[in-house]
Amino acid sequence: MVRKDSLGSTVAPAAVKVERSRDLVKSNVDRHFDEWKACKGCPATHKQKELEDAESHLKIMQNSIPKIERTVQEAQEQHTEAQDELKRMEEYQEDVDAAGIKARINEGRHKAIKDKYSMFMKQHAQLAYEENTRCSKAWQNAMSDRAEARRIETEAKQKIEKILQERKQLEAYGVYVSALPAGSNGA
């Protein structure tokens, strides 16, 4: 024996799903009909300007990406060199400080000479730090440019693919429209 509430609950959602499917099919047919009219029955011209623009953007990006990659590589190399130079400066300063302590030049008549030398070394270390920071920012900017170029390239490829898919759908719609009897053919 089947309960009444279980029958009622299965019938209502199925009817709603049919309505949604019907609405979806109708909206797709309406959209295809409008697109078919817009391209005057020639799917090969559907969104031609958009396709040309997307292909142009793709070509520009594909030509630009190798240059951007070189910039990223050069920035990475410069950043590595700047990091190495900064590290050498820091190690050298530590070695000089340790040698100064060992030789006891921090006291007496040698202190003035050591202070001048320390100031000189600090200036070089500061310059190395600033160069490292500049190279780091340049590398980060280059990486950001590369990511943006790849994003634009991907978007252009997706747009081209979407337009080509729409053209295929319009061709199928054209076959459907041409198969309709002459009196019901609205295109």
Secondary structure, 3 states (H helix, E strand, C coil): CCCHHHHHHHHHHHHHHHHHHHHHHHHHHHHHHHHHHHCCCCHHHCCHHHHHHHHHHHHHHHHHHHHHHHHHHHHHHHHHHHHHHHHHHHHHHHHHHHHHHHHCCCCHHHHHHHHHHHHHHHHHHHHHHHHHHHHHHHHHHHHHHHHHHHHHHHHHHHHHHHHHHHHHHHHHHHHHHHHCCCCCCCC
